[in-house]
Amino acid sequence: FFFLTILAFYFYYYYYFSCSNPQKQLAGCVRNCSCSQIKMWNVLAGLIEIILFFLSLLYSVLESVFCVIFLSCCAVWDLFFDTNLVLEKRETRAKKRKRKEEGKGKGKEKEEEE
């Protein structure tokens, strides 16, 4: 887009000044370019410039929308994943605590039997 925009500017300003300045107009005509062709290139370059502007605008809007959607999905996934990890850790700790309590209970029972 950047290269095409520079190219459009080149055509627009080169041919615009060639057509508006009589000395440069003569130079343009020497290069086998009539003034009507110069005006045609002028209009064409202006249209290319406008099209490139709207395409770059559309690209930036789509990029922003995509980034917002992607980051939102990542945030939701991260929240869901982290929540599951926290729940798994709690369950694991509860199981370990339960095993320790059962182990201590069994140890006390053994001591009482002796």
C-alpha positions in Angstrom: 0.0 0.0 0.0 2.8 2.4 0.9 4.6 1.8 -2.4 1.4 2.2 -4.4 0.5 5.4 -2.6 3.9 6.9 -3.3 3.4 5.9 -7.0 0.0 7.5 -7.1 1.4 10.7 -5.6 4.2 10.7 -8.2 1.8 10.4 -11.1 -0.6 12.9 -9.6 1.9 15.6 -8.9 4.1 15.0 -11.8 1.3 15.1 -14.4 -0.6 17.8 -12.5 2.3 20.2 -12.6 3.1 19.1 -16.1 -0.3 20.1 -17.3 -0.7 23.3 -15.2 2.8 24.8 -15.9 3.3 25.8 -19.5 7.0 25.1 -19.5 6.6 21.7 -18.0 3.6 21.1 -20.2 5.8 21.6 -23.2 8.3 19.1 -21.7 5.5 16.7 -21.2 4.4 17.1 -24.8 8.0 16.5 -25.9 7.8 13.2 -24.1 5.0 12.2 -26.5 2.3 13.1 -24.0 -0.5 15.4 -25.0 -2.3 17.5 -22.5 -5.4 15.4 -22.7 -3.3 12.3 -21.8 -1.7 14.2 -18.9 -5.2 15.1 -17.6 -6.3 11.5 -18.0 -3.2 10.4 -15.9 -4.0 13.1 -13.4 -7.5 11.8 -12.9 -6.4 8.2 -12.9 -3.7 9.0 -10.3 -6.2 10.8 -8.2 -8.6 7.9 -8.3 -5.8 5.4 -7.4 -4.9 7.7 -4.5 -8.5 7.8 -3.2 -8.9 4.0 -3.6 -5.6 3.3 -1.8 -6.7 5.7 1.0 -10.0 3.9 1.5 -8.3 0.4 1.3 -5.7 1.4 3.9 -8.6 2.8 6.1 -10.5 -0.5 5.6 -7.4 -2.5 6.4 -6.8 -0.6 9.6 -10.4 -0.9 10.7 -10.4 -4.6 10.0 -7.1 -5.1 11.8 -8.5 -3.2 14.9 -11.7 -5.3 14.9 -9.7 -8.5 14.5 -7.3 -7.5 17.3 -10.2 -6.7 19.6 -12.0 -10.0 18.8 -8.8 -12.1 19.1 -7.8 -10.5 22.4 -11.3 -10.9 23.8 -11.2 -14.6 22.9 -7.8 -14.9 24.4 -8.9 -13.2 27.6 -12.0 -15.4 27.9 -9.9 -18.6 27.2 -7.3 -17.5 29.7 -9.9 -16.8 32.4 -11.6 -20.1 31.7 -8.2 -22.0 31.7 -7.0 -20.2 34.9 -10.3 -20.9 36.7 -10.0 -24.6 35.8 -6.4 -24.7 37.1 -7.4 -23.0 40.4 -10.3 -25.5 40.8 -7.9 -28.5 40.0 -5.4 -27.2 42.5 -8.1 -26.8 45.2 -9.3 -30.4 44.6 -5.7 -31.7 44.7 -5.1 -29.9 48.0 -8.3 -31.1 49.4 -7.4 -34.7 48.5 -4.0 -34.4 50.0 -5.4 -32.9 53.2 -7.9 -35.7 53.3 -5.2 -38.3 52.9 -3.1 -36.7 55.6 -6.0 -36.6 58.0 -6.8 -40.3 57.2 -3.1 -41.1 57.7 -3.0 -39.3 61.1 -6.2 -41.0 62.1 -4.8 -44.4 61.2 -1.6 -43.6 63.1 -3.6 -42.7 66.2 -5.6 -45.9 65.9 -2.4 -47.9 65.7 -1.0 -46.2 68.8 -4.2 -46.9 70.8 -4.1 -50.6 69.8 -0.5 -50.9 71.1 
